[in-house]
Amino acid sequence: MSNKNTMRLGFVGFIYTPPKNITDPIESLKWHMTKTKELGGGVTQFSPPQKWDQKILEDLKEHMVKTDNELELGAPIFGGMTAKGSLTGENKEEIRSIIDAQIKAAKFLGVKIMRGAYGKLKVAYTRFNKDYPLKEHRQFLIDNLKEAAEIFEGEGLYFAIENHCDFTGKEFADIFSAVNSKHIGCTLDTANGYTVYCDPNEDVEYLAEYAITTHIKDMLVQDFESQYGLIPFQARGCAVGDGNVDIPRAIELLDQKSPFSNGLHLVIEQGWMNYDNISDREAYDKECVHKGLKYLQKLLGRI
């Protein structure tokens, strides 16, 4: 039985920015939730502060109900690649205390999904770091995610780590298999595979069964000319549905394989956009969000 009619749509905040006069992070979040509802969505991802004020939490919860939004909160499982800044490192007590505070806020708000990432958009944090063997990377992630599993299983919450410009889908699938917890999985980004030189459509094949939430991203591979003789093809961001990612197949696999397909969050994220000949990037980003949302709504049979 298909769960497509239950899936919730959304978009990340940095691609749909609020008016310039809204500068407070919580007010920006509330504006984002209102806009999400206005555009037919119902989920918002949010990187929260390390310290919460109870009045802010109460205000936020009220706005969640008002806009029929579900939130996903960030959780800093990893602060870095080394033993420092992780649940297994020298400052594991500090990391744990931050996570505990976020979990407390999440439970007050009724949030079930917390999320994070490992890669930092640097080669040093990827499978290509020649000084840090892939086997050690893999074990570092497994050890930390096993620690996270104990925390989230005990709290009845779920942690989703993004395939974030660091490892292939197959490598992440092997990591999740080794962790072996229903409370640990991925924020499946449908296009990030391009950043580690693999086919993102294959990543979806490997990761759909571990998907707790998503980033629905599309990219178009195009000719790239350089006077320096660089690789002559480049993947550039675009509106969802305009690129080389097989979005219909991705949604189908998520519907079939994800244990969270009922009410699954389909969150548009645009990255590394092609701004050639674009004078107003902010307006273009919003235009692409509108286009992507309509594409997903049609795909789900809602318009």
C-alpha positions in Angstrom: 0.0 0.0 0.0 1.3 3.4 -0.9 1.9 6.1 1.7 2.4 9.0 -0.8 -0.8 10.7 0.2 0.6 11.1 3.8 4.0 12.5 2.9 4.7 16.1 4.0 6.4 18.7 1.9 8.8 21.5 3.0 11.9 23.4 2.1 15.1 24.5 3.9 15.2 28.0 5.2 18.3 29.3 3.6 16.7 29.0 0.1 13.6 30.9 1.0 14.6 33.8 3.2 12.3 36.0 5.2 11.9 39.8 4.8 15.0 41.7 5.8 13.2 43.2 8.9 12.9 39.7 10.4 16.3 39.0 12.0 15.5 37.1 15.2 16.0 33.3 14.6 12.8 32.2 16.3 10.7 34.9 14.4 12.4 33.7 11.2 11.5 30.2 12.0 7.8 31.1 12.7 7.8 33.1 9.4 9.2 30.0 7.6 6.5 27.8 9.1 3.7 30.2 8.0 5.2 30.4 4.5 5.5 26.6 4.4 1.8 26.2 5.2 0.9 28.9 2.7 2.7 27.0 -0.1 1.1 23.6 0.8 3.8 22.1 3.0 3.9 21.0 6.6 7.5 20.3 7.7 10.4 22.6 8.7 14.0 21.7 9.5 15.6 23.9 12.1 19.1 24.2 13.7 18.1 25.2 17.3 20.0 27.2 19.9 22.0 25.4 22.5 19.9 26.9 25.3 16.2 27.2 25.2 13.9 29.6 27.0 10.6 28.0 28.1 8.5 30.9 26.9 10.1 30.5 23.4 9.3 26.8 23.4 5.7 27.5 24.4 5.4 30.1 21.7 7.0 27.9 19.1 4.7 24.9 20.0 1.6 27.1 19.6 2.8 28.3 16.2 3.5 24.7 15.1 -0.1 23.8 15.9 -1.4 27.0 14.2 0.5 26.2 11.0 0.2 22.4 11.1 4.0 22.1 10.9 6.2 19.3 12.1 9.7 20.3 13.1 13.0 18.5 12.7 15.8 19.7 15.0 19.5 19.5 14.6 21.6 17.4 17.0 25.4 17.8 17.1 26.5 14.2 17.2 29.8 15.1 15.5 31.9 18.1 16.1 34.8 16.8 13.9 36.5 13.9 12.4 38.9 13.2 15.2 38.2 12.0 18.7 37.6 15.5 19.8 34.1 16.8 19.2 32.2 13.4 19.2 30.3 11.1 21.4 33.4 8.9 21.7 36.0 11.6 22.2 37.6 13.7 24.9 34.7 16.1 25.1 32.0 13.5 24.9 30.3 14.8 28.1 30.0 18.3 26.5 28.5 16.9 23.3 26.2 14.7 25.3 25.0 17.6 27.4 24.1 19.6 24.3 22.3 16.7 22.8 20.3 16.1 26.1 19.2 19.8 26.0 18.0 19.5 22.4 16.2 16.2 23.2 14.4 17.9 26.1 13.3 20.7 23.8 12.3 18.2 21.1 10.1 16.2 23.4 8.3 19.3 24.7 7.6 20.3 21.1 6.6 16.8 20.1 9.5 16.5 17.6 10.4 12.9 16.7 13.3 13.5 14.3 16.7 15.0 15.0 19.3 15.3 12.3 22.9 16.1 11.6 25.8 15.7 9.2 29.4 14.6 9.2 31.0 16.2 6.1 32.1 19.8 6.3 32.4 20.4 2.5 36.2 19.8 2.8 38.2 17.0 1.3 39.6 16.3 4.8 36.2 15.1 5.9 35.5 12.8 2.9 36.4 9.4 1.6 39.2 11.1 -0.4 41.4 12.1 2.6 44.6 10.1 1.9 45.8 10.6 5.5 42.7 9.1 7.1 41.9 5.7 5.8 38.3 5.0 4.8 38.2 2.1 7.2 39.0 4.4 10.1 36.4 6.9 8.9 33.8 4.1 8.7 34.6 2.9 12.2 34.5 6.4 13.7 31.0 6.8 12.3 29.9 3.4 13.5 31.2 3.9 17.0 29.5 7.3 17.3 26.2 6.2 15.8 26.1 3.3 18.2 26.5 5.7 21.1 23.8 7.8 19.6 21.6 4.8 19.1 21.6 4.1 22.9 20.6 7.7 23.5 17.8 7.9 21.0 16.4 4.5 21.6 16.1 5.4 25.3 14.2 8.6 24.4 12.0 7.2 21.7 13.4 9.6 19.1 15.2 9.2 15.8 18.5 10.5 14.5 19.1 11.0 10.8 22.6 11.7 9.4 22.8 13.2 5.9 24.9 11.8 3.1 26.7 15.1 3.1 29.5 15.3 0.5 31.5 12.7 2.3 30.7 9.0 1.5 28.8 7.1 -1.1 25.3 5.7 -0.5 26.7 2.1 -0.4 29.3 3.1 2.2 26.6 4.7 4.4 24.3 1.7 3.9 27.1 -0.5 5.2 27.6 1.8 8.2 23.8 1.8 9.0 23.8 -2.0 8.7 26.7 -2.2 11.2 25.0 0.1 13.7 21.8 -1.9 13.4 19.3 0.4 15.1 15.9 1.4 13.9 16.5 4.8 15.6 19.5 5.6 13.5 19.2 6.3 9.7 19.7 8.9 7.1 18.5 12.2 5.9 18.6 11.0 2.3 19.9 13.8 0.0 18.9 12.7 -3.5 21.7 14.6 -5.3 24.7 14.8 -3.0 26.2 11.7 -4.6 27.5 14.0 -7.4 29.9 15.5 -4.8 31.7 12.2 -4.3 31.6 11.2 -7.9 28.9 8.6 -7.9 25.4 8.3 -9.3 23.0 9.7 -6.8 20.3 7.5 -8.3 22.3 4.6 -7.0 22.6 6.2 -3.6 18.8 6.2 -3.4 18.7 2.5 -4.1 21.1 1.8 -1.2 19.7 4.3 1.3 15.9 4.3 0.8 15.5 1.5 3.4 17.4 3.7 6.0 15.7 7.0 5.2 14.2 8.7 8.2 13.8 12.0 6.4 15.1 13.6 3.2 16.5 16.5 1.3 14.9 16.4 -2.1 17.6 17.9 -4.3 18.1 17.9 -8.1 21.2 18.7 -10.2 21.8 19.0 -13.9 25.1 17.7 -15.4 26.2 20.1 -18.1 29.2 21.0 -20.2 31.9 22.9 -18.3 34.6 24.7 -20.2 37.7 25.8 -18.4 40.9 27.4 -19.6 42.7 25.3 -17.0 41.7 21.9 -18.5 39.4 20.8 -15.6 36.9 18.0 -15.9 34.6 19.1 -18.8 31.3 18.2 -17.1 29.8 19.7 -14.0 26.7 19.1 -11.8 24.9 22.3 -11.1 21.9 22.8 -8.9 18.4 23.4 -10.4 14.8 23.3 -9.5 13.5 19.8 -8.5 12.4 18.0 -11.6 14.8 19.9 -14.0 17.9 17.8 -13.5 19.4 14.3 -13.9 18.1 12.9 -10.6 15.3 10.5 -11.2 13.0 12.1 -8.6 9.9 10.0 -9.5 11.9 6.8 -8.9 13.4 8.2 -5.7 9.9 8.9 -4.3 8.8 5.5 -5.4 11.7 3.8 -3.6 11.1 5.8 -0.5 7.5 4.9 -0.6 8.3 1.2 -0.9 11.3 0.8 1.3 11.5 3.5 4.0 10.2 2.4 7.4 9.1 6.0 7.8 7.2 6.3 4.5 4.0 7.0 6.3 4.2 10.8 6.8 7.7 10.9 5.3 9.2 14.4 5.1 10.1 15.5 1.6 12.2 18.6 2.2 13.5 20.5 -0.8 17.1 21.7 -0.6 18.7 23.5 -3.5 22.5 23.7 -3.6 25.3 24.8 -5.9 22.7 26.5 -8.1 23.4 27.7 -11.6 23.2 31.4 -11.3 24.7 32.2 -14.7 22.8 35.3 -16.1 20.7 35.5 -12.9 20.6 39.1 -11.5 18.5 38.4 -8.4 19.6 35.1 -6.8 17.2 35.4 -3.9 14.2 35.7 -6.2 15.5 32.9 -8.4 15.9 30.6 -5.4 12.3 31.2 -4.4 11.1 30.8 -7.9 12.8 27.4 -8.0 11.2 26.4 -4.7 7.7 27.2 -6.1 8.5 25.1 -9.2 9.9 22.2 -7.1 6.9 22.2 -4.8 4.5 22.1 -7.7 6.5 19.3 -9.3 6.3 17.2 -6.1 2.6 18.0 -5.6 1.9 16.7 -9.1 4.1 13.7 -8.5 2.1 12.9 -5.3 -1.2 13.5 -7.1 -2.2 16.5 -5.1 -2.7 19.0 -8.0 
